């Protein structure tokens, strides 16, 4: 699908959300002091940490206190996620909506579950890497492009390489199927798609999207490794990636 088909979908009216199982609704409380509507966050996943919800609420309150005015229909990037604001009735709260991560074109739903889960996993992935200078997450936008191998949906052994973006619409990411060594240099086996499409088709890879340029991520069976200019980057013991690797080993071995 041409990238413009994805982007045009963001101008559509947000879809009506399906009823979550047990949503929790959280609101800011300090925005009205500045003559600004309060914000509402709907969270359905129990796994979303309370501190992450509190961080997002505080973000909105601080920006409003600084004089920023948010309006219904505006978009806002949080991590790699593209969210929208929607007013709940005249003069009502501003709900934060996110893509449903189900299909293209994009449909928005009332909630921030994916936004906060992805933000946390992407931050934790980068901060799992040991480096003297330290690595910081470099968030792309889900609207940016990525080059993928034609078999990216089914590939079990992949190499994700991030280079400096060629332009504003490029994420810098390139996905190679390690099983296709012969075709690794064949341009006909690769195509450009949106990072959002990759996230929909391969949600297991979303956690790596904020890894900075100059690094590579290898997903090879039970092992997730990160490579830098001087070889493999060590993972901090007990970190997110270290624990993920420990969990994956028996899962892969058992065929789960």
N, C-alpha and C positions, 0 to 999 in steps of 0.2 A: 504494500500500500504506500503511495506517495506520502512523504512526510507532511505535506500541506493538508492532507485529509485528516491527519491526527490533529494538527493545530487548529483547523477550523472548528473542530468539535468543541474546543474550549469556549467558544462563544455561544454555545447552545444553552438553553435554560436548564439548570440542574434538574436531574431526575428525582422523582419522589423516592425517598429511601425505603427500603424494606424494613420491617420491624425487627430490631435485634432482640436477642434472647433476654438479656438483662442489662440494658444500658444504664450508665450513670451519667448524669448531666452535671457539668461543672460550669460555673460562671465567674467572671471577674466581678469585683465589688467596688473598685476605686475609679472606674472610668467616668461614671456619672458625675463625679465631683468636678470634672472638667467639661461638662456639657456634652459628653460623648456617650453613645450607646454602650452597654456592657456587651461582652463577648460570651458566647455559649459553646462549650465543647461537649460532644457526645462521645462517650467511650464505652465500648461493648466488651472488650477483651480484658479479662481479669489480670492477664500477664503484663499489662501496661503499668509500669511503676508509678506510684503516686507522685514521686518527685519530678517525673517527666511532665505529668499533667500540670503540676504546680509551676514548673519552669515556663511552660507555654502561656499560662494565665499571667504570670508575672511579666513575661515579654510584652504582652499586649498592654498591660497596665503601665509599664515603664514608657513604652512608645507614646501612648496617649498623654502621659504626664509631660513628655518632652515636646508636645505640641503636634504630634502626627495625627491626622484625621483619616480614619478608615471609612469607606463607603460600601454599601451593598453593590455587588457586581464586580468589585475589585478582586484581583488575584494577588496571591502572596506565596512566595517560595519559602518552604520550611525544609531545611536539608535539601534533598533532591526533589521533594514532592511539590507539586503545583496545586495549591489550594485556592478555594474561592470563598468570598464572604456573601452571605445572603441575609437580608433583614427579615425578621419574623414579625410581619405585620407593621403598619406605620408606626415609626418611633420605637419599635421593639428592639430586642437584642440582635446582635450580628452573629449568626451561626457560622461556624467554620466547616466547610464541605471539602471532601477530598475525592479523587478518582476511586472508583470501586475496584481497580486492578483486576478486572475480569475480561475486558475485551476492548477492541478499537472499533469505532470511535469511543472516546472517553465519556463515561457517565459519572456524574458526581452524586455522592451520597452524603447524608448528614452524619459526620463523624470524623475523628482524627486518629483512629486506631492504626491504620497503615502508616500514616505520617509519623507517629511517635515510635512505633515498632521499628520502622526502617531507620529513623534517625538514630535510635539507640544502637541498633546492630551495626550500622555503618561507622559510628563513632568508636564502638568497642572493637571493631575489626582493626581499624587503623591504630588504635592505642594499644593493641596487642603486640605491636612490632617494636622490637628493641633497636634503638638507634641513639648514638651519642647526641645528635642534634634534635632528636625527637621528630616524630611524624605527626602531622595534623590532618584531619579529614579535608579533602578537597571535593566539595559537593558539586556534582554536575546538575543539570536540570533534566527531568524526564522528557522534556521536549527536544533535547539534543539528539544527535544521530550517533549510531554505533555501527561498525562494520562486523558482520557475523558470517560464519561459515554456513553453507546452505543446510547443513544437518544440525544446526545449533540446538534445535528443540530436543533431539534424542541423544546428543553427544554426552557420554559419561565421563570422558577424559577431555578436559578443556584447558586452554591457556588463554587467560585474559591479559592483554597488554595495553597499558595506558601510556600514550604519548602526549606531548603538548598539543592542545587542540589547534586545528588548522584555521578555524574561524569560530564565530560566536555560536553557530549552530552545531558544532562538533564537540562531542564529549571527550574525544581522544581515545575511546575504547575500541579494541579490536578483539574479536573472539575467534579462536582457532580450534578446530577439532583435532586433538592429538592422535586420533586413530587414523586420520587421513594425511599421513606424512607425504605421500606422493603429490597430493593436491594442495599442499600448504602454500605453494608459490603460484598457484593458478588463479588469476583474478576472476575467472568465470565461476569459481566455486564460492565466491563471496558476494554479499550484497549489503546495501546500507538500509537500515531500518531505524526506528526511534528507540531510544533507551526505554521508553515506556513499554513498547511492544516486547522488548527483551525481558523486561520485568514481569510482564503478564505471562509470557511463555516459559520463563525460567525464574520463578520466584526464589529459588535456592541461590541464585547469583546476586540478588539485590544487595546483600550485605557487603559486597566487595566494591560497589560503585563509587565510593568516596576515597578509595585508595589513590594516593597522589600519582601524578605523571612520573615516569621513570621507573615504575615498579611493574612487576608481572605477578599474576596470581595463577597458580597451578592447582587444579582440582583433579586429582588422580586417584580414583578409588577411595580408600579410607583416608587419604592424606591431602590436606590443604597446605600448600607452601607458598611463600612469597619470595620472589627473586628481585634483587637489586643489581646495580651496575657491578658490584663486587661479589656477587654470588647470593646464596640464600640469606634472607633476613631472619634473624633469630626471633622466636616468639617468646614473650615474657611468660615465665612459668605461672600457671594459675590464671592467665588471661583468658579472654573470651575465645580466641582462636585455639589456644592451647587446650582448653576444656572441650571445645568443639571437636578437635582432632581425637581426643581421648574417647569421646562419645561415639564418633563415627566408626572407629576401628571395629568394635564388636558388631555394629549394625551392618557394615559391609560384609564382614566375615560370615554372618548368619544369613545374608541375602535379604535383609529387611529393607 
